[in-house]
Amino acid sequence: MALTKEEDIQMMLVCKTHLGTRNIEFNMKRYVFRRTADGIHIIHLGKSWEKAMVAARAIVAIENPADIIVASQRPYGSRAVLKFSQYTGAQALAGRWMPGTLTNQITTKYLEPRLLIVTDPRMDSQAVKEAAYANIPVIALCDTDSPLEHVDIAIPGNNKGKESIALLYWLLAREVQYLRGTLNRANGWE
């Protein structure tokens, strides 16, 4: 059972959460540990873990879990989003984001969430833009090349790899369940 920060960071290393891209967005420089010889930026996993814990506290602060939308247009993020919403009670929107979901009241898919979680702010830019129009806070899994405009809590990590996305959502879901009291920290969670 991964109960400590060190064990979580070990899992992040195994899942290659620390690997960034060759490009870097200037706002993401504070989360970069160093750059390898071939130009790939390495993400500071201690900061990633801390931001994941901050994000979990923000998620728990919302009384009704159904008021949280978890969106992912990335194929690798779809299953992680569905599993996260299954364990936390959030609404999952995997696949294509329907424009106007947060802004156009006439549509049948109109939603008024209290929080939006996205897998990649570049791929899910429409969702982030609409959340900014509707004053909805955004939590995003951000790689080194992700734009941070309208993102309130950025969780730095590799959002291109299947295992990395899954692990970040697993850490978030586990911490949310710990903070809500549905899981006991002594027992752990598979």
N, C-alpha and C positions, 0 to 999 in steps of 0.2 A: 504494500500500500504506500503510495506516495503521499506523505504527510508533511514533509518539510520543503522549504524553498530549494534546498540543494538537490533533493530527489526530483523535484519538478524540472529544475534546470537540466539535470541529467537526461530526462526524457525529452526535453526540448532539443538537446544536442543530438540524440539518436534520431529524432524526426526531422533534423536539418532545419529547425526553426530559425537558427542563427544566420543562415545564408541569405544575403540580400541580392541585389542586382549590381550590374556595372554602373548604372546611372544612379544619381542621388538627387533627391529633392532637397532644397536648402533647409526646409523646416525639419527634415528627418535627420539632419547631421547630428543632432544632440543624442540620438539613439544609436549611432554607429560607434562600435568599439574600435575597429581599425579596418584597413583595406589590405587584401592579400596581394601577392606579387602579380597575379593575373588580373587584378583590377576589381575583384568582387568585394563588395562591402560586407563586413561582418557586423551583425546586430548585437548589441549588448543585451544578453539574456536576463540579467538582473533587473534591468529597466523594463523589459517585456513582462516579466513576472509581476513586478510592482504595478504596472499599468493594468494588467489583467485583474489584479485584486481590486484596484480602484473601480474598474468597470463593473465588477461583480457587485460592489457596494451600491453603485448607481442603479443597477438592475433590480436589486433587492428593495431599493427605496420606492419603487413603484408598487402600489398596493395590489392592483389587479394585474396578474401576469399576462392576461389576454390583451392588455394595452401595449404590449411590446411586439414590434414587428422585426423579424430576422430575415434579411433579404440576401440572396446570392444569385448572380447571373453566371458565376463560374461553375462549370460542370463538376469540378472536384468539391466545391463548397455545398452543393445541393444536399447530399446525404448528411453532411455534418450539420447543416441548418435544420433539417428535418429531425435529426436525433436531439439536437439542442432544444428545439421547441417541444419535443415529446417529454423531456425530463424537466423543463422549467415552466411549461404552460404557455409559452409565447406563441405568437402566430408566425408560421413559416411562409415565406414567399420565395420558393426556389424556382429558378428559371427566369423567363423574361418578365421584366418589370413593366406593368401597364402604365403608360404615362397618364397623369391625372389622378393616380390612386390617392394622393394626399391633398390634391388641390382642387379637383373638379367634383363638386357635390352632386352633379347630375348623373354621373356614372354609377353603375350598380356595384362596382368594386371600390367605391369611396370608403376610406378608412380614416379614423382620427386617433392615431396611436399617441402614447406619451413618450415613447422612446423608439429609435430606429437603430438596428445593428446591421452593418453591412460587411461582407467578406472582403471586398476590394473597392475603395473609393473611386478608382478609375473606371472599372467595369460597371459599377453601380452608381455612376455619376448622376443619372436621372433621379434616382431615389434620394441621393444626398441633396441635390438641388431643390427638389420638392419639399424635403424636410426643412431646408433653410427658409423657403417661402412660408411654411406653416409654423415656424418657430418650434420645431421638434428637435431635441438633442440627438446627436448621432455618435454612436460608438463604431469604430472601424478597425479592421485588421489591416495594418499598413505595412507595405514593403518599403525599401529604401527609395523607390521611385514614385511612391504614391503622393498625390496632391492632398494637402491637409486643409484646403478651403472648406469651411462649413463643417469640419469634423471636430467634435467637442472632446472626445476621448479617443486617442489613437493608441492601439495596441501594436507595437512594432513586432514584426515577425515575417517569415516567409509566407506570403499568401498565394504562392504559385504551386506549391507542392501539396499533394493529397494528404500525406501524414501530418504535415505541419498545420494545415487548416483544421484537420480533425482534432489534433491535440489542443490547439488553442480554444476551440469550442468546448472540448471536454473539460479543460481547466476552468473555463468560465462556468459551465453547467455545474461542475462539482462544487466550486466555491459558492455559487448561488444557493445550492442545496444546503451547504454547511451553514450559511448565514441565515437562511430561512428556518433552519432547525429540522428539516426533513431527513438529514443525514447526520450521523454522529462522527466527529473527527477521529475518534478512537478506532472505529471500525473500518474506515476508508470506503472507497467506492471503486468497483471494477469498471 
